[in-house]
Amino acid sequence: MSDAIQAREYQESRIEDEPILGPVLAMPDGRIQPLTWMERLMVRLHLTNAKTLEARYFKPVSA
């Protein structure tokens, strides 16, 4: 194997329109992602959802 980097591929969320009940988003890998004031406002106005925020904060793991 040459200079290949092993990275975890993004898998679409299984959140399925779950409400965000606080100022943080629990990521599938166990991280807790604090949401900004603007993100919380956008969630409240139904301009974004948990699935979109999870995709935004996805961090691939490199070897």
N, CA, C and O atoms as a Tinker XYZ file with bonds, in Angstrom:
   252  protein
     1  N      0.853000   -1.168000    0.000000    73     2
     2  CA     0.000000    0.000000    0.000000    64     1     3
     3  C      0.897000    1.228000    0.000000    63     2     4     5
     4  O      1.732000    1.384000    0.891000    81     3
     5  N      0.737000    2.091000   -0.978000    73     3     6
     6  CA     1.595000    3.273000   -1.087000    64     5     7
     7  C      1.203000    4.326000   -0.059000    63     6     8     9
     8  O      1.034000    4.014000    1.120000    81     7
     9  N      1.063000    5.538000   -0.491000    73     7    10
    10  CA     0.740000    6.632000    0.427000    64     9    11
    11  C     -0.766000    6.785000    0.622000    63    10    12    13
    12  O     -1.262000    7.889000    0.847000    81    11
    13  N     -1.467000    5.701000    0.536000    73    11    14
    14  CA    -2.924000    5.761000    0.698000    64    13    15
    15  C     -3.275000    6.118000    2.135000    63    14    16    17
    16  O     -2.692000    5.593000    3.084000    81    15
    17  N     -4.215000    6.998000    2.271000    73    15    18
    18  CA    -4.691000    7.413000    3.594000    64    17    19
    19  C     -6.040000    6.745000    3.821000    63    18    20    21
    20  O     -6.955000    6.861000    3.006000    81    19
    21  N     -6.141000    6.050000    4.935000    73    19    22
    22  CA    -7.410000    5.431000    5.264000    64    21    23
    23  C     -8.302000    6.492000    5.901000    63    22    24    25
    24  O     -7.925000    7.130000    6.884000    81    23
    25  N     -9.460000    6.665000    5.340000    73    23    26
    26  CA   -10.383000    7.660000    5.874000    64    25    27
    27  C    -11.770000    7.046000    5.980000    63    26    28    29
    28  O    -12.201000    6.278000    5.119000    81    27
    29  N    -12.431000    7.393000    7.020000    73    27    30
    30  CA   -13.804000    6.941000    7.197000    64    29    31
    31  C    -14.679000    7.771000    6.272000    63    30    32    33
    32  O    -14.624000    9.000000    6.300000    81    31
    33  N    -15.479000    7.114000    5.461000    73    31    34
    34  CA   -16.354000    7.821000    4.545000    64    33    35
    35  C    -17.591000    8.307000    5.281000    63    34    36    37
    36  O    -18.045000    7.690000    6.244000    81    35
    37  N    -18.124000    9.424000    4.809000    73    35    38
    38  CA   -19.333000    9.967000    5.413000    64    37    39
    39  C    -20.501000    9.045000    5.102000    63    38    40    41
    40  O    -20.722000    8.675000    3.949000    81    39
    41  N    -21.236000    8.682000    6.121000    73    39    42
    42  CA   -22.457000    7.911000    5.941000    64    41    43
    43  C    -23.613000    8.805000    6.351000    63    42    44    45
    44  O    -23.580000    9.453000    7.398000    81    43
    45  N    -24.623000    8.829000    5.519000    73    43    46
    46  CA   -25.756000    9.698000    5.803000    64    45    47
    47  C    -26.337000    9.384000    7.177000    63    46    48    49
    48  O    -26.405000    8.229000    7.597000    81    47
    49  N    -26.739000   10.408000    7.841000    73    47    50
    50  CA   -27.234000   10.307000    9.208000    64    49    51
    51  C    -28.447000    9.403000    9.321000    63    50    52    53
    52  O    -29.235000    9.259000    8.386000    81    51
    53  N    -28.573000    8.797000   10.496000    73    51    54
    54  CA   -29.761000    8.012000   10.814000    64    53    55
    55  C    -30.664000    8.800000   11.756000    63    54    56    57
    56  O    -31.572000    8.232000   12.363000    81    55
    57  N    -30.425000   10.088000   11.881000    73    55    58
    58  CA   -31.180000   10.918000   12.813000    64    57    59
    59  C    -32.651000   11.033000   12.405000    63    58    60    61
    60  O    -33.528000   11.059000   13.268000    81    59
    61  N    -32.928000   11.101000   11.107000    73    59    62
    62  CA   -34.295000   11.115000   10.593000    64    61    63
    63  C    -35.207000   12.126000   11.279000    63    62    64    65
    64  O    -36.167000   11.755000   11.955000    81    63
    65  N    -34.902000   13.382000   11.101000    73    63    66
    66  CA   -35.764000   14.472000   11.580000    64    65    67
    67  C    -35.964000   14.502000   13.091000    63    66    68    69
    68  O    -37.012000   14.944000   13.563000    81    67
    69  N    -34.996000   14.047000   13.844000    73    67    70
    70  CA   -35.068000   14.152000   15.301000    64    69    71
    71  C    -34.925000   15.623000   15.684000    63    70    72    73
    72  O    -34.130000   16.337000   15.071000    81    71
    73  N    -35.656000   16.082000   16.656000    73    71    74
    74  CA   -35.500000   17.474000   17.076000    64    73    75
    75  C    -34.183000   17.674000   17.821000    63    74    76    77
    76  O    -33.686000   16.765000   18.486000    81    75
    77  N    -33.634000   18.862000   17.700000    73    75    78
    78  CA   -32.463000   19.235000   18.478000    64    77    79
    79  C    -33.001000   19.915000   19.722000    63    78    80    81
    80  O    -33.661000   20.949000   19.624000    81    79
    81  N    -32.733000   19.357000   20.881000    73    79    82
    82  CA   -33.364000   19.817000   22.112000    64    81    83
    83  C    -32.488000   20.739000   22.950000    63    82    84    85
    84  O    -32.901000   21.154000   24.032000    81    83
    85  N    -31.309000   21.062000   22.483000    73    83    86
    86  CA   -30.427000   21.914000   23.271000    64    85    87
    87  C    -29.383000   22.575000   22.402000    63    86    88    89
    88  O    -29.486000   22.556000   21.175000    81    87
    89  N    -28.388000   23.154000   23.024000    73    87    90
    90  CA   -27.367000   23.889000   22.282000    64    89    91
    91  C    -26.241000   23.008000   21.742000    63    90    92    93
    92  O    -25.212000   23.529000   21.311000    81    91
    93  N    -26.414000   21.685000   21.757000    73    91    94
    94  CA   -25.376000   20.783000   21.253000    64    93    95
    95  C    -25.995000   19.712000   20.357000    63    94    96    97
    96  O    -27.191000   19.430000   20.424000    81    95
    97  N    -25.143000   19.128000   19.519000    73    95    98
    98  CA   -25.543000   18.036000   18.647000    64    97    99
    99  C    -24.666000   16.843000   18.989000    63    98   100   101
   100  O    -23.441000   16.952000   18.949000    81    99
   101  N    -25.262000   15.716000   19.322000    73    99   102
   102  CA   -24.508000   14.495000   19.629000    64   101   103
   103  C    -24.201000   13.795000   18.309000    63   102   104   105
   104  O    -25.111000   13.391000   17.584000    81   103
   105  N    -22.914000   13.655000   18.004000    73   103   106
   106  CA   -22.479000   13.043000   16.760000    64   105   107
   107  C    -22.434000   11.523000   16.925000    63   106   108   109
   108  O    -22.274000   11.032000   18.042000    81   107
   109  N    -22.573000   10.768000   15.823000    73   107   110
   110  CA   -22.564000    9.308000   15.906000    64   109   111
   111  C    -21.259000    8.728000   16.446000    63   110   112   113
   112  O    -21.258000    7.634000   17.010000    81   111
   113  N    -20.148000    9.448000   16.280000    73   111   114
   114  CA   -18.867000    8.935000   16.769000    64   113   115
   115  C    -18.644000    9.252000   18.243000    63   114   116   117
   116  O    -17.577000    8.964000   18.783000    81   115
   117  N    -19.643000    9.844000   18.898000    73   115   118
   118  CA   -19.559000   10.117000   20.325000    64   117   119
   119  C    -19.178000   11.537000   20.688000    63   118   120   121
   120  O    -19.252000   11.918000   21.856000    81   119
   121  N    -18.770000   12.330000   19.703000    73   119   122
   122  CA   -18.419000   13.724000   19.988000    64   121   123
   123  C    -19.688000   14.526000   20.274000    63   122   124   125
   124  O    -20.776000   14.206000   19.796000    81   123
   125  N    -19.509000   15.562000   21.056000    73   123   126
   126  CA   -20.584000   16.524000   21.308000    64   125   127
   127  C    -20.187000   17.814000   20.602000    63   126   128   129
   128  O    -19.163000   18.414000   20.925000    81   127
   129  N    -20.996000   18.236000   19.642000    73   127   130
   130  CA   -20.700000   19.429000   18.859000    64   129   131
   131  C    -21.567000   20.585000   19.357000    63   130   132   133
   132  O    -22.787000   20.558000   19.199000    81   131
   133  N    -20.941000   21.603000   19.960000    73   131   134
   134  CA   -21.729000   22.767000   20.361000    64   133   135
   135  C    -22.231000   23.515000   19.129000    63   134   136   137
   136  O    -21.505000   23.658000   18.145000    81   135
   137  N    -23.448000   23.980000   19.186000    73   135   138
   138  CA   -24.021000   24.733000   18.076000    64   137   139
   139  C    -23.908000   26.221000   18.342000    63   138   140   141
   140  O    -24.024000   26.676000   19.480000    81   139
   141  N    -23.683000   26.965000   17.283000    73   139   142
   142  CA   -23.605000   28.421000   17.416000    64   141   143
   143  C    -25.003000   28.987000   17.623000    63   142   144   145
   144  O    -26.008000   28.307000   17.419000    81   143
   145  N    -25.037000   30.231000   18.028000    73   143   146
   146  CA   -26.317000   30.906000   18.206000    64   145   147
   147  C    -27.096000   30.914000   16.899000    63   146   148   149
   148  O    -28.308000   30.702000   16.899000    81   147
   149  N    -26.408000   31.159000   15.778000    73   147   150
   150  CA   -27.072000   31.216000   14.471000    64   149   151
   151  C    -27.614000   29.842000   14.071000    63   150   152   153
   152  O    -28.702000   29.752000   13.504000    81   151
   153  N    -26.869000   28.774000   14.360000    73   151   154
   154  CA   -27.354000   27.425000   14.051000    64   153   155
   155  C    -28.591000   27.093000   14.869000    63   154   156   157
   156  O    -29.542000   26.507000   14.351000    81   155
   157  N    -28.585000   27.464000   16.147000    73   155   158
   158  CA   -29.767000   27.216000   16.982000    64   157   159
   159  C    -30.973000   27.993000   16.467000    63   158   160   161
   160  O    -32.092000   27.481000   16.479000    81   159
   161  N    -30.753000   29.222000   16.014000    73   159   162
   162  CA   -31.829000   30.031000   15.445000    64   161   163
   163  C    -32.363000   29.386000   14.160000    63   162   164   165
   164  O    -33.573000   29.317000   13.947000    81   163
   165  N    -31.449000   28.919000   13.314000    73   163   166
   166  CA   -31.858000   28.283000   12.066000    64   165   167
   167  C    -32.663000   27.005000   12.324000    63   166   168   169
   168  O    -33.617000   26.713000   11.602000    81   167
   169  N    -32.280000   26.252000   13.348000    73   167   170
   170  CA   -33.045000   25.051000   13.715000    64   169   171
   171  C    -34.436000   25.453000   14.190000    63   170   172   173
   172  O    -35.431000   24.841000   13.803000    81   171
   173  N    -34.499000   26.476000   15.025000    73   171   174
   174  CA   -35.781000   26.935000   15.570000    64   173   175
   175  C    -36.728000   27.411000   14.470000    63   174   176   177
   176  O    -37.942000   27.233000   14.569000    81   175
   177  N    -36.158000   28.026000   13.404000    73   175   178
   178  CA   -36.960000   28.532000   12.287000    64   177   179
   179  C    -37.160000   27.477000   11.197000    63   178   180   181
   180  O    -37.720000   27.774000   10.141000    81   179
   181  N    -36.705000   26.254000   11.449000    73   179   182
   182  CA   -36.817000   25.138000   10.506000    64   181   183
   183  C    -36.099000   25.415000    9.192000    63   182   184   185
   184  O    -36.558000   24.991000    8.131000    81   183
   185  N    -34.969000   26.129000    9.257000    73   183   186
   186  CA   -34.155000   26.399000    8.078000    64   185   187
   187  C    -33.040000   25.364000    7.922000    63   186   188   189
   188  O    -32.398000   25.296000    6.874000    81   187
   189  N    -32.814000   24.573000    8.945000    73   187   190
   190  CA   -31.849000   23.478000    8.905000    64   189   191
   191  C    -32.336000   22.396000    9.850000    63   190   192   193
   192  O    -33.298000   22.593000   10.593000    81   191
   193  N    -31.662000   21.244000    9.819000    73   191   194
   194  CA   -32.059000   20.149000   10.707000    64   193   195
   195  C    -30.814000   19.415000   11.186000    63   194   196   197
   196  O    -29.697000   19.749000   10.792000    81   195
   197  N    -31.010000   18.426000   12.028000    73   195   198
   198  CA   -29.893000   17.694000   12.621000    64   197   199
   199  C    -29.066000   16.976000   11.561000    63   198   200   201
   200  O    -27.842000   16.917000   11.671000    81   199
   201  N    -29.707000   16.439000   10.555000    73   199   202
   202  CA   -28.997000   15.708000    9.512000    64   201   203
   203  C    -28.032000   16.625000    8.763000    63   202   204   205
   204  O    -26.894000   16.239000    8.493000    81   203
   205  N    -28.474000   17.823000    8.429000    73   203   206
   206  CA   -27.627000   18.787000    7.732000    64   205   207
   207  C    -26.471000   19.241000    8.612000    63   206   208   209
   208  O    -25.342000   19.361000    8.136000    81   207
   209  N    -26.736000   19.492000    9.879000    73   207   210
   210  CA   -25.673000   19.917000   10.790000    64   209   211
   211  C    -24.656000   18.805000   11.004000    63   210   212   213
   212  O    -23.456000   19.065000   11.090000    81   211
   213  N    -25.129000   17.572000   11.089000    73   211   214
   214  CA   -24.216000   16.445000   11.260000    64   213   215
   215  C    -23.284000   16.330000   10.050000    63   214   216   217
   216  O    -22.088000   16.089000   10.215000    81   215
   217  N    -23.814000   16.496000    8.852000    73   215   218
   218  CA   -22.986000   16.441000    7.646000    64   217   219
   219  C    -21.961000   17.571000    7.643000    63   218   220   221
   220  O    -20.836000   17.378000    7.183000    81   219
   221  N    -22.331000   18.740000    8.144000    73   219   222
   222  CA   -21.422000   19.882000    8.181000    64   221   223
   223  C    -20.233000   19.629000    9.115000    63   222   224   225
   224  O    -19.104000   20.017000    8.812000    81   223
   225  N    -20.492000   18.989000   10.226000    73   223   226
   226  CA   -19.443000   18.799000   11.229000    64   225   227
   227  C    -18.737000   17.440000   11.151000    63   226   228   229
   228  O    -17.941000   17.099000   12.026000    81   227
   229  N    -19.032000   16.670000   10.101000    73   227   230
   230  CA   -18.385000   15.377000    9.922000    64   229   231
   231  C    -16.887000   15.579000    9.741000    63   230   232   233
   232  O    -16.465000   16.422000    8.949000    81   231
   233  N    -16.085000   14.814000   10.469000    73   231   234
   234  CA   -14.626000   14.894000   10.354000    64   233   235
   235  C    -14.099000   13.521000    9.981000    63   234   236   237
   236  O    -14.204000   12.583000   10.772000    81   235
   237  N    -13.529000   13.387000    8.778000    73   235   238
   238  CA   -12.963000   12.090000    8.410000    64   237   239
   239  C    -11.762000   11.764000    9.275000    63   238   240   241
   240  O    -11.008000   12.653000    9.670000    81   239
   241  N    -11.590000   10.498000    9.566000    73   239   242
   242  CA   -10.473000   10.048000   10.375000    64   241   243
   243  C     -9.349000    9.611000    9.431000    63   242   244   245
   244  O     -9.561000    8.775000    8.553000    81   243
   245  N     -8.166000   10.174000    9.616000    73   243   246
   246  CA    -7.034000    9.772000    8.774000    64   245   247
   247  C     -6.065000    8.943000    9.602000    63   246   248   249
   248  O     -5.978000    9.082000   10.822000    81   247
   249  N     -5.350000    8.088000    8.913000    73   247   250
   250  CA    -4.419000    7.167000    9.603000    64   249   251
   251  C     -3.134000    7.837000    9.986000    63   250   252
   252  O     -2.256000    7.201000   10.569000    81   251
